[in-house]
Amino acid sequence: MINQRIKDYQIISKIGEGGMATVYLAEHLLLGSQVAIKVLNQEFVRNTNIRNRFLAEARNMAKMKHPNIVRVTDLIDAGDVVAIAMEYIEGETLKDYLNHQGNLNDFEIAELLVQMLDALDYVHQNRLVHRDVKPSNFILSKDGVLKLLDFGIAKNLDAASLDYTSTGTTQQMGTIMYMSPEQVKSTKDVTHATDIYSLGVVLWEMVKGHAPYDSNSSGNFDIQSRIVHERMPLTNSKWDPIIQKATSKIELERFESCKALGVIIKKGLTKNNSSIHNRKPKYNQEIPEKKIFENKYQTSNSTNNNKFGEIFLSLILILLVPAIFIVAYYRWNENGISIDGQEKIKHENIDILATFPEKKIGNQIWMTENLDIAQFQNGDPIYECRSVDEWLNACEKKEPAWCYYNNDPSHAEIYGKLYNWYAVNDPRGLAPIGWHIPTHDEFMELETTQFGKEGKKLKSSSEWYADQNGDEPGGFNGFPGGCREYKYPNLKYKGMFELGCFWSSTSVDNKSSWCHFLAVNLESMDRVRIDKKCGMSVRCIKD
């Protein structure tokens, strides 16, 4: 086929070859523009099922008009030649990029992940499930633009559509390493949640620099069994809450949409914008010569702006956005949840790029602020109690719970949240990755330092009652956030501006645990046994 013509195209060279198709770099004879042409191999041209599937891929891709999806420019269906012409991108697949770069830094991961999520969200809005989300199906240009390709096994969710496979509708569809549990068990009943699962596996690979399962030492059956029965291994990174939620075995426990997850990642990017732009992206470096067949496409996507349309859209937004906020406000007050339910609250509390201020005191490194998170390391939510009955119910069941002092969220900025001990001791991990809840002995070690013996030096420099302010040269920054007592029926809040109370992870007995505290009228840090059903602040120590 090299040096021959296909319809209006002159073949220049072969880019690569896959199981069913070969991709060539070609030039349009009339326009002079370069394209990538994916040609169905001759042995499959007369296979009706494969041919129809190949044509379905072209039609699905032709519907996609998005900057992060490879654009189809032409479909060739002429007897013995069946081909798809696509935009040509000079770059490499994400798979090749990871092969020579290894694991990526947090900011680069976030920038690439946002583009993946935008692409998949658009696919899902068009009633398609990609079903083959993996690093080799993303092409990365030299300027850092990531594009999704290969819709060969995409599923159309419209009831009237046909789902073509090479051997029938009962064949497993996808790549084993990135399959969701439902893909492993059945190819028919898949939803957008399947792509979210696969993207979670891709995220894992970007964090670690390699796939989560070793196909050289594990057979397909073993990998599929682990996908169905075992949770995704932890990466011990900030991304674990996202990965664990995205790859939940239960579809309804995953992110409700790519858009919902994208909001979280974009929020983190915006928050850390200056750091991102000061960091030179790796993908601006030279790309190795070795490529695979999907890695040569060039983006060119131009649109004509309609000024009248922009003005009209602006007017609609000006009228519509306030209305949405008004409705959301009343629904929040009425139901105690957001417009999308408590799931939305959980999403907004995940800050994957979060960093925490720290201070070395003696041989220990302490977090210099009280904990203010509402989910465990794996992304599972911790229940917020907004009433006495809710707190009583959670604690009687020995379930993790938190609250704000006096149920006032404005206290969180300085004092964080108050947690019961069941949240502190939960095996899912309350502390962020890289941190843990201090033991009684670790607090005792703090108390023996120069600053601990003079507890005033561990106190914050403000927010204590007059004449008892701390000077905090120790840097512990111990604000007096108070606590929530467990004495039915009042469960009073007490001690703000007087006490800084911090849980240890050490249990005394079935009922109580050690709590270490700073008090307005004490010179040193002290300790006391406290009912596990009380609400206390949490201060973390580095692993």
Disulfide bonds with the S-S distance in Angstrom:
none
